[in-house]
Amino acid sequence: MSSNQHSSELRRLALSVLQPGFVGTEAPDWILRDIGDGLASVVLFSRNIVSTEQVARLTAQLRAENPDLIVAIDEEAGDVTRIESATGSSRPGNFALGTVDDAELTEAVAADLGRQLRAAGVSLDYAPSADVNSNPDNPIIGVRSFGSDPEVVSRHTAAWIRGLQSSGVAACAKHFPGHGDVAVDSHHDLPAYPAGADEIAAQALPPFRAAVAAGVRAVMSGHLLVPAYDPDLPATLSRRILHGLLREELGFDGLVVSDAIEMGAVTRRYGIDGATVKAVAAGVDAVCVGGESAEEATVALLVKALTAAVTGGELAEERLAEAADRVREFARWSAGLRAAGAAQDATGDGIGHVAARRALRLTGAARAALPLTAAPHVVELAPVTNMAIGKETPWGVAGPLAERLPGTTSVRVRGQELEEGTVALESCALEPAVGRPLVIVARDAARHAWMSRAVTGLTAARPDAIVVEMGLPGTATAAAAQIFTHGASAASGVAAAEVLTDTQAR
């Protein structure tokens, strides 16, 4: 092989191990060129999506260059949705499903999602989150987890995988070896999981073992330091974790995908190019990039870094070729899985609504106080959402409640507004509710001190208020009546509005 041929082959190999995102609802020319040159995967985000039909046209455009192209999406349902980012998810998320604890229901919800994704041309979903949310202060997992019990999380991780893959879309269990017991958001910095190996084996690994047993063919690594296995390198960059633990101990032989490689947990120390090279050297087969860095220049930079690492001896060419082979093997398998799901009905059967309703929990006083007989004033307390959730996805109870009770008024209050004194709770919450029912909607109040204070203050002034907790429950409140949705999806908001207004809904 000549020097030019070898350089071209290295570039093709480097392209094949990247899973880039891009901007726009149509494929840019550079993505199409790169697919022709060897790019084997792309990943879609909210910015690429208008409707299922539009995504189907986009994926058809992409696959005109390569019929086996892997089209991935970061779609968990619940709070983290891309395919329904404009409206909010019509399905509850993992925490709600774990609360119901009906594995058949979880499997049905995942199958319903899979039918929608398959109809859009998606072949790989970065879900489910197999993390055990053992740290209630975890800033990044929370309701994305099925719960804090490893057995519950294992049971529903397996059910989700079976359901999704039955509809022709490949699942991806994340974030290995478990992101549930950390206190730092890896989008910004490097979290640590300081538990010993025995505790990790009992607490964090069971859902991943269940995922492998359920037939998952992709696992996403987490950007976290796990000193029990590697005191120096984050899991995504650690051969001890990706090869020694995941492949040798857990017996996983499928595709290892990195969490978004531009996240601060790895780039602050190694740069996006250095982190990419170290990830592939450690055992990552497909590098997800483009949640934030979605430019042609980023892909070119990473291709250059990978090829230079091979020629400079930092990355073995055999490792790069092995990763590329796994990507191609997964692409062939996922294309077959997608074809096998072609006969599935993509219209959905309302199972998301059923699941959201079943996840609701009411205090006894709430049952006695409902239904509302007059249009209420709704105060929604809105936290700053993390980057996994995104800022644009609609949530809450006020909208669906107004549809059922015309005359409903509402206000959405943010912590910064309260702390800076630009909003007074009395004027926006209590005064408009004089002589009317007051509904207070909190989202993960137990994780936000300002929100807990606001709920406490409002319910002290109005103990007849009804508090709807969307997210992790745990707010101490003077209100006698509370409704817990266990997530902030659109489906959860609709379910709560139904219970607030319908005598038959409880």
C-alpha positions in Angstrom: 0.0 0.0 0.0 1.4 3.4 -1.0 1.7 6.3 1.5 -1.2 8.1 -0.1 -3.4 4.9 0.0 -2.4 4.4 3.7 -3.3 8.0 4.6 -6.7 7.6 2.8 -7.3 4.3 4.7 -6.5 5.9 8.0 -8.9 8.8 7.3 -11.6 6.3 6.4 -11.0 4.4 9.6 -11.0 7.6 11.7 -14.3 8.8 10.1 -15.9 5.5 10.7 -15.5 5.7 14.5 -17.1 9.1 14.9 -20.8 9.7 15.5 -21.2 13.4 14.8 -24.1 15.7 15.1 -24.9 18.6 12.7 -27.1 21.6 12.5 -30.3 21.8 10.4 -33.3 19.8 9.4 -31.7 18.8 6.2 -28.3 17.1 5.8 -25.5 19.6 5.1 -23.2 18.9 2.2 -20.2 18.2 4.4 -22.0 15.4 6.3 -23.0 13.8 2.9 -19.4 14.0 1.7 -18.1 12.5 4.9 -20.6 9.6 4.7 -19.3 8.9 1.2 -15.8 8.9 2.5 -16.5 6.4 5.3 -18.5 8.1 8.1 -20.7 5.3 9.4 -22.8 7.1 12.0 -24.6 10.4 12.8 -26.6 11.5 15.8 -29.7 13.7 15.8 -30.7 16.3 18.4 -33.7 18.6 18.9 -32.2 21.1 16.4 -32.6 18.5 13.6 -36.3 17.7 14.4 -39.6 19.3 13.4 -41.8 16.2 13.0 -41.5 12.4 12.6 -42.2 12.8 8.9 -39.5 15.4 8.4 -36.9 13.3 10.3 -37.9 10.3 8.0 -37.1 12.5 5.0 -33.8 13.6 6.6 -32.7 10.0 7.4 -33.6 8.9 3.9 -31.4 11.7 2.5 -28.6 10.5 4.8 -29.0 6.8 3.9 -29.0 7.6 0.2 -25.2 7.8 0.7 -25.0 4.6 2.8 -28.0 2.3 3.4 -26.5 0.9 6.6 -25.7 4.3 8.1 -26.3 4.3 11.9 -28.7 7.1 12.8 -28.6 7.6 16.5 -30.7 9.8 18.8 -30.6 10.7 22.4 -34.2 10.0 23.2 -35.0 8.7 26.7 -38.7 9.8 26.8 -39.8 11.7 29.9 -37.8 14.7 30.7 -35.1 14.0 28.1 -36.8 14.0 24.7 -35.6 15.0 21.2 -38.2 13.5 18.9 -40.9 15.4 20.9 -38.9 18.4 22.0 -41.3 20.9 20.6 -44.3 19.5 22.6 -42.8 17.6 25.5 -42.8 13.8 25.7 -46.1 11.9 25.4 -44.5 9.2 27.5 -43.3 9.4 31.1 -39.7 8.8 31.9 -37.8 6.2 33.7 -38.5 7.3 37.3 -42.2 7.2 36.7 -42.0 3.7 35.2 -39.8 2.5 38.1 -42.4 3.9 40.5 -45.2 1.9 38.9 -42.8 -1.1 38.8 -44.6 -3.0 36.1 -42.0 -4.4 33.7 -44.6 -5.2 31.1 -45.7 -1.6 31.1 -42.1 -0.4 30.7 -41.6 -2.8 27.8 -44.8 -1.5 26.2 -43.8 2.1 26.6 -40.3 1.4 25.1 -41.9 -0.5 22.2 -44.2 2.4 21.5 -41.3 4.8 21.4 -39.4 2.4 19.2 -42.1 2.4 16.6 -42.0 6.2 16.4 -38.2 6.2 16.1 -38.2 3.5 13.6 -40.8 5.3 11.5 -38.4 8.3 11.6 -35.5 6.2 10.3 -33.6 6.1 13.6 -31.6 2.9 14.2 -29.9 3.5 17.5 -31.3 5.1 20.7 -29.0 6.3 23.4 -31.3 4.8 26.0 -32.1 3.5 28.6 -30.3 5.2 31.4 -29.2 2.2 33.5 -27.9 4.4 36.3 -29.0 3.7 39.8 -29.9 7.1 41.4 -28.4 6.3 44.8 -27.4 9.9 45.4 -30.5 12.1 45.7 -28.3 15.3 45.1 -27.1 13.9 41.8 -27.4 17.0 39.4 -27.6 15.1 36.2 -29.5 11.8 36.6 -32.5 12.1 38.9 -35.7 11.1 37.2 -33.7 9.8 34.3 -33.1 6.7 36.4 -35.7 4.0 37.1 -34.9 4.5 40.8 -32.5 4.0 43.7 -32.9 0.2 44.0 -30.5 -1.8 41.8 -33.1 -4.6 41.5 -35.8 -2.3 40.2 -33.4 -0.5 37.9 -32.1 -3.9 36.5 -35.6 -5.2 35.9 -36.7 -2.1 34.0 -33.5 -1.7 32.1 -33.9 -5.1 30.7 -37.6 -4.5 29.9 -36.9 -1.2 28.2 -34.2 -2.9 26.0 -36.6 -5.7 25.0 -39.4 -3.3 24.2 -37.3 -0.9 22.1 -35.5 -3.6 20.2 -38.8 -5.4 19.5 -39.7 -2.4 17.4 -36.6 -2.4 15.3 -34.4 0.2 17.1 -31.2 -0.7 18.9 -30.9 0.2 22.6 -27.8 1.6 24.3 -27.4 1.2 28.0 -25.7 4.2 29.7 -23.6 5.6 31.5 -21.2 2.8 32.3 -20.1 1.9 35.0 -22.9 3.9 36.6 -23.5 7.7 36.9 -26.0 7.6 39.8 -23.8 8.2 42.8 -22.1 11.4 41.9 -22.5 15.1 42.9 -21.0 16.8 39.8 -22.5 17.3 36.3 -20.1 15.8 33.9 -21.1 18.3 31.2 -19.1 20.8 33.3 -16.4 18.9 35.2 -15.2 15.5 36.2 -17.4 13.7 38.8 -16.0 10.9 41.0 -17.6 7.7 42.2 -15.4 6.9 45.3 -17.1 3.6 46.3 -15.1 0.4 46.6 -15.3 -2.4 44.0 -17.6 -4.5 46.2 -20.1 -1.6 46.6 -20.0 -0.8 42.9 -20.6 -4.5 42.0 -23.7 -4.5 44.2 -25.0 -1.1 43.5 -24.1 0.2 40.0 -23.2 -2.9 37.9 -26.4 -5.1 38.2 -28.4 -3.0 35.6 -25.6 -3.3 33.1 -25.4 -7.1 33.7 -29.1 -7.2 33.1 -28.7 -5.1 29.9 -26.1 -7.5 28.5 -28.4 -10.5 29.4 -31.3 -8.7 27.7 -29.4 -8.5 24.4 -28.2 -4.9 24.4 -25.6 -4.4 21.6 -24.4 -0.9 22.6 -23.2 0.5 25.9 -22.3 4.2 26.5 -19.4 5.0 28.7 -19.7 7.7 31.4 -17.3 10.6 32.0 -16.6 9.9 35.7 -13.6 8.9 37.7 -13.9 5.5 39.4 -10.8 5.1 41.6 -11.7 1.5 42.6 -10.8 0.6 39.0 -8.7 3.5 37.7 -7.5 6.3 40.0 -6.2 8.4 37.1 -8.5 8.2 34.0 -12.3 8.8 33.6 -14.2 5.7 32.6 -14.4 6.8 28.9 -10.7 7.0 28.7 -9.9 4.0 30.9 -8.9 0.6 29.4 -9.2 -1.0 32.8 -12.9 -0.1 32.9 -13.9 -0.5 29.2 -11.9 -3.6 28.5 -11.1 -5.1 31.9 -14.5 -4.5 33.6 -17.0 -4.2 30.7 -15.6 -6.7 28.2 -13.8 -9.2 30.3 -15.8 -9.2 33.6 -19.3 -8.4 32.2 -18.7 -10.3 28.9 -20.0 -7.5 26.7 -18.8 -7.9 23.1 -20.9 -5.2 21.3 -20.3 -1.5 20.5 -18.9 0.8 23.1 -20.1 4.4 22.5 -18.7 7.4 24.4 -20.8 10.0 26.1 -20.5 13.3 24.2 -16.8 13.8 23.9 -17.0 17.6 24.1 -18.3 17.5 27.7 -16.2 19.4 30.3 -15.4 16.3 32.3 -12.9 15.2 29.7 -12.2 18.2 27.5 -11.1 20.4 30.4 -8.2 18.1 31.0 -7.4 16.6 27.5 -9.1 18.8 24.9 -11.6 17.4 22.6 -9.0 16.0 20.3 -6.9 14.5 23.1 -10.0 13.0 24.8 -11.1 11.4 21.5 -7.7 9.7 20.9 -7.5 8.5 24.5 -11.1 7.2 24.3 -10.5 5.1 21.2 -7.2 3.8 22.6 -9.0 2.8 25.8 -11.7 0.8 24.0 -14.4 3.2 22.7 -15.6 2.1 19.3 -17.8 5.1 18.4 -17.1 8.6 19.6 -20.3 10.7 20.1 -19.6 14.3 19.2 -21.8 17.2 18.2 -24.2 18.0 21.0 -22.4 21.3 21.2 -19.6 21.0 18.7 -21.6 20.3 15.5 -19.3 21.8 12.9 -17.5 20.3 10.0 -14.3 21.7 11.5 -14.7 19.6 14.6 -15.0 16.4 12.7 -11.9 17.4 10.6 -10.0 18.1 13.8 -10.9 14.7 15.3 -10.0 12.9 12.1 -6.7 14.6 12.0 -6.0 13.9 15.7 -6.8 10.2 15.3 -4.7 9.7 12.1 -1.8 11.7 13.7 -2.1 9.5 16.8 -1.7 6.4 14.7 1.3 7.7 12.8 2.9 9.0 16.0 2.5 5.8 17.9 0.0 7.0 20.5 -2.9 4.9 19.0 -2.3 1.5 17.6 -3.7 1.2 14.1 -5.0 -2.3 15.0 -7.1 -0.7 17.8 -8.6 1.9 15.3 -9.3 -0.9 12.8 -10.9 -3.0 15.5 -13.2 -0.1 16.5 -14.1 0.5 12.9 -14.9 -3.2 12.4 -17.2 -3.1 15.4 -19.0 0.0 14.0 -19.5 -1.8 10.7 -20.7 -5.0 12.4 -23.2 -3.0 14.5 -24.4 -1.1 11.4 -25.2 -4.3 9.6 -26.9 -5.8 12.7 -28.9 -2.6 13.4 -30.0 -2.4 9.7 -31.3 -5.9 10.0 -33.1 -5.1 13.2 -34.7 -2.0 11.6 -35.8 -4.0 8.6 -37.4 -6.6 10.9 -39.4 -3.9 12.6 -40.9 -2.7 9.3 -44.3 -4.3 9.9 -44.8 -2.5 13.3 -47.6 0.0 13.6 -46.1 3.4 14.2 -49.2 5.2 15.3 -49.0 4.4 19.0 -51.7 3.2 21.3 -51.8 5.7 24.1 -49.7 3.6 26.4 -47.7 6.7 27.4 -50.8 8.3 28.8 -51.7 5.1 30.7 -48.3 4.9 32.2 -48.2 8.6 33.3 -51.6 8.1 35.0 -50.4 5.0 36.8 -47.3 6.8 38.1 -49.3 9.4 39.9 -49.5 9.3 43.7 -51.9 11.4 45.8 -52.0 12.1 49.5 -55.3 11.4 51.1 -56.1 15.0 51.5 -55.6 15.6 47.8 -58.3 13.0 47.1 -60.7 14.8 49.4 -59.9 18.2 47.9 -60.5 17.2 44.3 -61.8 17.9 41.8 -61.3 21.6 41.4 -64.7 23.3 41.0 -63.3 26.7 39.9 -60.5 27.8 37.6 -57.3 28.0 39.7 -54.3 30.2 39.7 -51.2 28.0 38.9 -47.7 28.9 40.1 -45.0 26.9 38.4 -41.5 27.0 40.0 -39.0 26.4 37.3 -35.4 25.3 37.9 -32.5 25.7 35.5 -32.5 22.4 33.7 -29.3 20.5 33.0 -27.9 20.2 29.5 -29.2 16.6 29.0 -32.8 17.9 29.4 -32.3 21.1 27.4 -34.1 24.4 27.8 -36.8 24.3 25.2 -38.9 21.3 26.1 -42.4 22.3 27.3 -43.4 21.0 30.8 -45.8 21.8 33.6 -49.5 21.6 34.5 -50.8 25.1 33.7 -51.2 24.5 30.0 -53.2 21.2 30.2 -55.2 22.6 33.2 -56.2 25.7 31.3 -57.6 23.5 28.5 -59.8 21.7 31.0 -60.7 24.7 33.1 -61.0 27.9 31.0 -60.2 30.9 33.1 -57.1 29.2 34.7 -54.3 31.8 35.1 -50.7 31.0 35.6 -47.2 32.3 36.3 -43.8 30.7 36.0 -41.2 31.8 38.6 -37.5 31.1 38.4 -35.0 31.1 41.2 -32.9 33.9 39.9 -35.9 36.1 39.8 -36.7 35.5 43.4 -33.1 35.8 44.6 -32.6 39.1 42.7 -35.9 40.5 43.9 -37.3 41.0 40.5 -40.3 38.9 41.3 -42.3 38.9 44.6 -44.2 35.7 45.4 -47.1 37.6 47.0 -47.9 39.7 44.0 -47.5 36.9 41.4 -48.8 33.9 43.4 -51.0 34.9 46.4 -52.7 38.0 45.2 -54.1 36.5 41.9 -55.3 33.5 43.8 -57.4 35.4 46.3 -60.8 33.7 46.4 -59.6 31.0 44.0 -57.9 27.6 44.2 -54.1 27.8 44.2 -52.1 25.1 42.5 -48.3 25.1 43.1 -46.2 23.1 40.7 -42.6 22.3 41.7 -40.0 20.5 39.7 -37.3 18.7 41.7 -37.9 21.0 44.7 -35.9 18.8 47.0 -32.8 19.6 44.9 -33.3 23.4 44.8 -33.3 25.2 48.1 -34.9 28.4 46.7 -37.8 26.2 45.4 -38.3 24.4 48.7 -38.4 27.8 50.5 -40.9 29.1 48.0 -43.2 26.1 48.4 -42.9 26.3 52.2 -43.8 30.0 52.1 -46.7 29.7 49.8 -48.3 26.8 51.6 -47.9 28.5 54.9 -49.9 31.4 53.6 -52.3 29.1 51.7 -52.5 25.7 53.4 -55.5 24.8 51.2 -53.1 25.0 48.1 -52.6 21.8 46.1 -48.9 21.1 45.5 -48.0 19.1 42.4 -44.5 17.7 42.6 -43.0 17.0 39.2 -39.7 15.2 39.6 -38.0 13.6 42.7 -40.4 13.9 45.6 -39.4 15.1 49.0 -40.5 18.6 49.6 -41.5 19.4 53.2 -44.7 21.5 52.9 -47.6 22.8 55.0 -50.0 21.8 52.3 -52.3 19.0 53.2 -52.9 18.0 49.5 -50.0 16.8 47.2 -49.8 15.0 43.9 -46.6 13.4 42.8 -46.0 12.7 39.1 -42.4 11.3 39.3 -41.3 13.3 36.3 -41.9 16.4 34.3 -42.9 15.1 30.9 -45.9 16.5 29.0 -47.6 13.2 29.6 -47.2 13.7 33.4 -48.6 17.2 33.2 -51.6 16.1 31.4 -52.2 13.2 33.8 -51.9 15.6 36.8 -54.4 18.0 35.1 -56.9 15.2 34.6 -56.7 14.2 38.3 -57.1 17.9 39.3 -60.3 18.3 37.3 -62.0 14.9 36.8 -64.1 13.1 39.4 -63.4 9.8 37.6 -59.7 10.3 37.2 -58.6 9.4 40.7 
